[in-house]
């Protein structure tokens, strides 16, 4: 597989893991030092994200992506993507289109 194909595969695996709350795959794909913004605007860590799924604070009803653009420099790929999301986070309904920028880096033959 080309690097771009590998990144697309990681993106698809990440989306499916988010959709079904697969903690094992999320743990595998997310780097331990990751921080990111969720649709409520809160910045969270990997541990917080996994706990949100484990505890049921985050419930995904529907998620899909469009407009994915990938830019690669050596062993780093940046992905700009639009996410259509229907979910509930800590009792708050989330229903909208959100833009995300993800950065993937190769660590010991594994994209994170």
SVG drawing of the C-alpha trace seen along z (x, -y; Angstrom):
<svg xmlns="http://www.w3.org/2000/svg" viewBox="-29 -26 39 30">
<polyline fill="none" stroke="black" stroke-width="0.4" points="0.0,0.0 1.1,-3.5 1.4,-5.9 -1.8,-7.7 -3.6,-4.4 -2.3,-3.6 -3.6,-6.9 -7.0,-6.4 -7.1,-3.0 -6.3,-4.5 -8.9,-7.2 -11.6,-4.6 -10.6,-2.5 -10.7,-5.6 -14.2,-6.5 -15.5,-3.0 -14.0,-2.9 -15.6,-6.2 -18.9,-5.0 -19.0,-1.8 -17.0,-3.0 -14.2,-0.5 -11.8,-1.4 -9.2,1.1 -8.9,-0.4 -9.0,-3.9 -6.2,-3.0 -4.2,-1.6 -4.6,-4.6 -4.5,-7.5 -1.0,-8.6 -0.7,-8.8 0.2,-12.5 -2.7,-13.6 -4.9,-16.5 -7.9,-17.6 -11.0,-19.6 -14.4,-17.9 -17.5,-19.5 -18.4,-21.2 -15.1,-23.1 -13.5,-21.3 -9.9,-20.2 -9.4,-16.6 -6.6,-14.0 -6.6,-10.4 -7.3,-9.2 -10.3,-11.5 -11.6,-10.4 -11.4,-6.7 -13.0,-7.3 -15.9,-9.2 -16.6,-6.1 -16.1,-3.6 -18.4,-5.5 -21.1,-6.2 -20.7,-10.0 -20.2,-10.0 -22.8,-8.3 -22.6,-8.4 -25.8,-8.1 -24.4,-8.8 -21.1,-9.8 -19.7,-10.2 -17.0,-12.2 -16.7,-14.2 -14.1,-16.4 -11.1,-14.5 -7.7,-16.1 -4.4,-14.5 -1.0,-16.2 2.1,-14.2 5.7,-15.2 8.0,-12.2 6.5,-10.2 3.9,-12.7 0.5,-13.1 -2.1,-15.8 -5.7,-15.1 -8.4,-17.9 -11.9,-16.4 -15.5,-17.4 -17.3,-15.3 -21.1,-15.0 -22.0,-14.1 -25.1,-13.2 -24.2,-12.4 -24.8,-13.1 -21.9,-14.2 -22.6,-14.5 -26.3,-15.1 -25.7,-17.7 -27.0,-16.9 -24.5,-17.4 -25.8,-17.6 -23.8,-19.3 -20.9,-19.5 -17.4,-19.9 -14.0,-20.4 -11.1,-18.5 -7.4,-18.5 -5.6,-15.3 -1.9,-14.6 -0.7,-11.1 2.9,-10.1 4.6,-6.8 5.9,-5.3 7.6,-1.8 5.7,-0.9 2.4,-2.0 0.5,-5.2 -0.7,-7.2"/>
</svg>
